[in-house]
């Protein structure tokens, strides 16, 4: 906390300011501190941590869909990562104690997480020195880009508060941990078991080829689920969430360097003979 002032918690998402997943999460933090919502004006799924110059950056006050004590909200024309920047640079009166991104419609697992605007926003918050979480709710595929009221976000909101509150009261994270990525299975409750996981190297959603008449006509890329979660690494987010149906909590690092022996790699790149197992 900042002195005697209540914690300042900044919320955003990639599904847009009107998303029920966002507001269920904000509501779960009621009473914990000063709540500031700065979320994209429009759907921004798949934006990663992008910073397009085409974003206008306009900001307008937004009325939450129901009463939430000590909550102020804004809609911004920009990507999720840009809304975090607008929030911290223009709308916060001090450094946020926590950045919360989500809850997202659809899981963000495996090596596709860099595509996710939900994760991208949390990475941006972490890169600016804030503790951050990205939280996603597994949903049926056809609900990913919706604001469907068929999704129960209560369990996701519970786990967001659980880990968010811990981060507020334990500001110094272990070495090489910059943010937490939390994935909640479909049908979870507050009593669903959670496990610490690592990021799977596997891809879960694969791109699909556009259908078009000619190469110069419009053709939008799509994606489809194509994975067997039971074959993923047993300690990974893909295995725990999609196979075991448990909450997957993955610590992530801003250091994207390969965890390898740099001296040995240099020898290989210089063409020197390296003894030991060769791949």
Secondary structure as UniProt FT lines:
FT   TURN            3..4
FT   STRAND          7..12
FT   TURN            17..18
FT   HELIX           20..28
FT   TURN            29..31
FT   STRAND          33..40
FT   TURN            45..46
FT   TURN            48..49
FT   TURN            53..54
FT   STRAND          59..61
FT   TURN            69..70
FT   STRAND          71..76
FT   HELIX           80..86
FT   HELIX           87..91
FT   STRAND          98..105
FT   HELIX           110..115
FT   HELIX           117..127
FT   TURN            128..129
FT   STRAND          132..137
FT   HELIX           141..143
FT   TURN            144..145
FT   TURN            149..150
FT   HELIX           154..169
FT   TURN            175..176
FT   STRAND          179..184
FT   TURN            186..187
FT   TURN            190..191
FT   STRAND          194..198
FT   STRAND          205..208
FT   TURN            215..216
FT   STRAND          222..225
FT   HELIX           229..231
FT   TURN            234..235
FT   HELIX           237..238
FT   HELIX           239..243
FT   STRAND          247..252
FT   HELIX           262..269
FT   TURN            270..271
//
